[in-house]
Amino acid sequence: MKNFLYILVIVFSLPLHSQWITVQGENYHNHSAYDQFTIDPYTNSMWCVSLYFTSVFDSNGTFTTFDENELGDREAGDEINFGFTQGNIFFTKKLFGLYSFNNYQKQLLYQSNSFNEITNDIDTLFVTSSNDYLLKYRLGFGAENTTLNATQCAAKNGQLYTNRGPYFHVENSIDNWLGNDSFYLTGATDIMEFDNESDTIYLGFVFGISKFHNGIGYDTITPNNTTNMPSPNVLEIEFDKNNNLWVAFGDVNDDFIALGKLENSDWSEVYTAANSPINFDEFYGFEFDTSGNIWVASRKDLHTLENSNSPAWLSNVEYAMDAPQISVYPNPVIDVLNVQLPASVQKAEVLISDINGKVVLKQILNSQEINQLDIRKLEKGIYILNVVGEENQWQEKFIKK
């Protein structure tokens, strides 16, 4: 087990709404969150999980990396997933079983060679399996096998939904297929998430989202009833501190392409590779901590949007390296946008994209003098200016009037 104070490089960039901060993984734990990225909702610790290494980041800016010495042997085909209840840490090893990990000491609780994921409803764990029944487990009380087949599940306040291809609602220990409901879309993507303020569950599909309460559908979220939805293919659902819906979207091949926030019926914030530092080719999930900060895991890195609730260690100048800044004006702009590179940048490419990430203008800048971009042909609206240099990248929002 290795325990360190953060010695890292934090890179700043300027996207659409807030400033992204990237914590570069190669400078600390140096592994991806390939198996799982999750946040303990009781401690705000962040867990980056891969097959042979697991790193946990505490809220004070320290991190600890575990390997097989703490987590036990892992073999090809094994997977590890963590789950939490108040004051307790658990993990499953697909080929070995369910473990407790309190005080970072593992203890086998239940042996299995087919466990998938851990979900909890207060102090009750639900552990899914690839070829066995759903397991219920309470620390101190032991295990209870159900007669439910489930590869994923979601539980809250006694409500239980499962998935084994299609979605089911469990009532009186019997799972009821939801596909007969008129609000049930087609092409389940195995994504189930309760919102923060009710027992409404959001079910992901390749054609959007279905909303259910007590096993009854009552609404959908699709490109037909919202604006600026990057894709109908929903690959992850999360809710922020204010109960706003956020979604990670995929293309027709189920490859991640965008991250978006829904406000009323408009996807008001959409982040793509064009206007954020997120590498969607190696996207491993996103989570919100209890302070409302979004954290995105891609490649070996963590990305977060800076705000007044950002943890203090992110602004520690000992560990932060500010990128040189560009100058962009006027904003709003009518016909000519002025862009000036910092003195340390000799050459950069400018890309202007619309709110959905479509590039509408490209230009090379070869001077630190003021560069004038002719944008008279652009339609009125909000655009993203992307400036890509050899070592830095900037994103700036501007309004064309």
N, C-alpha and C positions, 0 to 999 in steps of 0.2 A: 504494500500500500504506500502510495506516495502522496504527501500533503504539501501544498505550496501556497504561498501568497501569490496573487496574480502578478506575473511578469509577462506582460503581453503588449501587443500593439493594437491600438484602437484606431480605426480609419473612419473619418467622417465624410459623408457625402450629403448632397442636398436633393431629396426627392420632392414629390408633389406637395405634401402637406407638412411634413416634419423632417427633421434631420435624422438620417439613418446613422447608427453607430455599428460598426462591424468589429467584433472581437475575434481576432484571427487565431484559429485553432492551432495552426502550426507553431505558434509561439508558446503554447502551454501543453495541452493533453495530446495533441497531434493524432487524433483519430476521429472518425466521423460518428454520427449517431445513426448508423445504418439500421440497427435493430429497433431503436426506439428513441424518441425525444419526448420527455415529459417533465412536468413541474409538480412537486409535492404541494398540494394546496394548503397544507397545514404549516409548512415551514418556508415556502417559497424557494426551496432548493431546486436547482435544475439538474436533470439527469440526462447525460448523453451516453447511449448504450450501443456498443458494437459487440461482435461475437467474443472477442478476447479481452476487451477493456471496457470499463464503465467509469465515467468521470462524473462526480457530483459537485456542483458549484453552489456554495453557500451564499446567503444574502449579503455577507460582509466582504465578498470579493476573494475568498479563498476557494481552492478546489482540491479535491482528493481523487486520485485515480486508483481503481481496483483492477486486479487481474485474476488469474486463476488461483493465486494464493488465497484470496478472500472468497471468490465466487465458485471455486471448484473447477474440475476439469470440464472442458467443452470439446465436443467432437464435431466433425463435419455434419451439417444438417441440423445442428442444435441452434436454438434461439433463446434469448433471454429478454424478459419483460418485467418491469417494476410496477408496483401498485402501492397505495398508501391508505391507511386509516389514521384517525387521530392518535399520534404518538407511536405509530408502528410503520415499519417498512417491510414490504414483501417482494419477492421476485419468483418467477417461474423459469425453470430451464426445461425446454421442450422435451428433452430426452431423459430427464431425471425427476422432476416434480416441483412441488411448491415449497418455498423456503421463507422463513422470517429472516430479517436482516437488521434487527435492532442493534444499536451500538456498533453497526458495521460488522456484526458477527452472524454468520449464516447458521441456520438450524433447519433441518429437513422436517417439514410438517406433514407432507403427503406425497407418496411416491407415484409417479406416472411417467409414461414415455410419449405423451401426446398433448401436453398442455400448450395453450396458445397465449391467451391474454388474461389480465386481471382487471375486474371492475368491482367497485364497491358501492354499497348503499349503507351509509353511516359505518357501522363496525362489521358488516357482513360482506365477505368477499364472494364474488362469483368468478370462477375460473373456467374458461372455455377450453374445449378439447377438439382435436381434429378427428378423433375416432371413438370418442366415449361421451358419456353424459356430462351435462353441465354440473360442476361441483360448487356447493355452497360451503363456506368455511368461516367460522368465528373463532378468533384466538381465545383459548381457554375453554372452548366448548367443543371444538373438533369439527369434523367434516360431515356433510350430508349430501349423498348422491341424489340428484333429481332424475327424472325420466325424460329430460329435455335434451335434444340434440341441438347444439349451437356452436358455431365457429366464432361468433361475436355476440356480445350482449351489452345492454345498457340498463342501469337500475337507478331508481330514485324514488324515495318515499313510498316504497312498496310496489311501485310500478316496475315491470320488467318486460323488456323487449329483447328479442333474439333474432339472429340471422343465420341461415344456413343456405344461402342463395337468395331467396325471398325473405321478407321481414315478417315477424310474428309478434303478437302481443300475448303475454302469459297471464292467465287468470285461473285461480284455483288449481294451479300446477298443470294446467293444460295450455299448450300454445295454439293460438288461433291465427291462421293466415290472414294477412291484411289485404291481400290482393283483390278481394271482392269490393273493397271500398272505392267509391268513385274518385276520391282524391289521391288514390295510390297510383303513382307514375310507374313506368316500366324501366327495366334495366337497373336493378339495385346495385349500388357501388359499395355495399358493406359499411356504410357510414351512418352512425346513429349518435345523436347528441341532444341532451335536454338543455333547454335554455336555463338561465340562472334564476329566473323569478317565478317559474311555474313548473308544472309537470308536463308541459308540452314538449314533445320530442320531434326533432327534425331528422328526417330520413333522406339520405342521399341517393340520387339516381343519375343516370347518364343524361336524363332530360330535365333535371332540376331537383327540387326539394319538395317533399310532402310533409305537412304538419299534422300530427296526431295528438289527441288527448284522451286518456282512458281507452285507448284502442280504437278511437273513432277519428277519421280524417275530417279536416275542416278547411284546409287551404293548401295552396301550392305556391312555390316561388320558381318562376321560369323566365326565359327571355320574353315570353308573351305578356307578362304582367309586371315586369321591371325594366328599367332602362340601363344601358351600358353594361349588361351582364357579359363578362368576357367569354363565357362558354356555359352550356347547360350541364356539362359533365362535372359533377361535384365529388371531389376526392378527399376533402376534409372539412369539418364544420367545427367552429369554436365560437364562444361568446365573450365579449370584453366585459369590463367592470360595469359598464352602463347597459349591459344586455343587448348590445348591438351585434348583429350577425356578421361573422367573417367566414369566408370560404376560400379554400385552395381549389383552383379549377384545373381540369385536365383537357387535353385535346382528344381527338377520336381514338388515339392510340393509348389513352390513359397516362400520357406523360404530363407532368405538371407544367403549367404555362403562366399562371397568374394567381395573385392573392387579392381579394376584394372585400370591401366593407359595404353592407347594405344599410342605408338610412331611408326610412319610409319605403319608397319603391324605387330608389335610385342607388346604383352601385357607385357611391360618391368617391370612394378611394379605391383605385385599382393599381396594383404594383406588378410590374413585369420585369423581365431582364433589361428592358430599355430604360426604365426609370427607377431602378433600385439596384443594390449590390447583390441581390439574391441570385444564386445559381440554381435555376429551376431544373437543370439536368441532373443535379444531385440534391434534391429537395427531400428532407427527412421529417418535415412536420413543423407546426407552429403551435404555441401555447400562450396563454395570458397568465401573468402572476396576479396575486391578490391586490397589488397596487395599480393594476390596469395596464402594465407594460406588455407589449407584444414581443415575443421572442421567436425567431425563425431559425431553424437549423438547416444549413445547406453546406455541402462539402464538409470541411472540418470546422466551419465557422458558425458563430451565432450573430444574428442581426437583430437590432432593436431600434424603435423609433424614440428619439430623445424627447422627453417632456418633463414637466415639473415633478413627476413621481419616479423618474429614473433613479436607480440606486446610486449612492454617492460615489462608489468606487469607479464608476464610469468617467467621472470628471477629474479623477486623480491625475494631475499633470505628470507625475512620475511615470505613469503607464500609458499616457495618451500622446499621440502624435498627430497634430493637426495637419490636415492637407492645406496647401496654399489655396487661396480663394480667387475666384473669378469675379469680374464686375459685369453686371447685366442691367441695362436700362434703355429707355424708360419702361415702366410697367404700371399700368396698361400701356400698350403701344398701338399705333395706328398703321405705320408703313415701314419704318426702319428700326430694327433692334440692334443696339450697340453692345458688343461683347469684347471685353478686354481680358487677355490671359495674364496670369501672374508672371513676374519677371523670370521665375525659374523654369517656365514652360516655353519651349521653342516652337512646338508644333502640336496641333490638336485637331480632331475631327468633331464637327458640330452636327448633331442630328436633332431635328425638331419633330416631335411626335404628338399625335392628338391624345385625348384622354384615354383612348383604348389601346394605346401603344403603337399605332400605325405611324411609320415614319413618313413625313410629308416634305421634308427638306433635308439635304445633306450638303455640307461644305467643309473644306479644309482651311484651317487658319494657320498661317505661317509667320505671324508677327505678334509682338506684344503691344503693338499700337492698337488703337480702337478699331475693331472690325465691324463694319456695317452690314447687317443681314437684311436683304429686301424681302419683306413678308407681305407685301401688298396683295398677293394672290391667295393668301390664306383666308379661309372663312373666319368669321367672328367666333370667338370661343376661348376655351382654356387649352393651352399647349404646354408641353414639357420640352425644355431645352436641355439636351444632353451634350456635354463637352467631354470628350475622351482623349486624354493625353497618354504619354508613355507610362507614367507611374501613377496618375491620378484620374479620377472621374468625378464629374459634378453633374447634378441635376437641379434645374431651377424651373419653377412654374412661372408662366407669364400669361397675360390676357390680351388677346387681339381684339381691338375695338373696331 
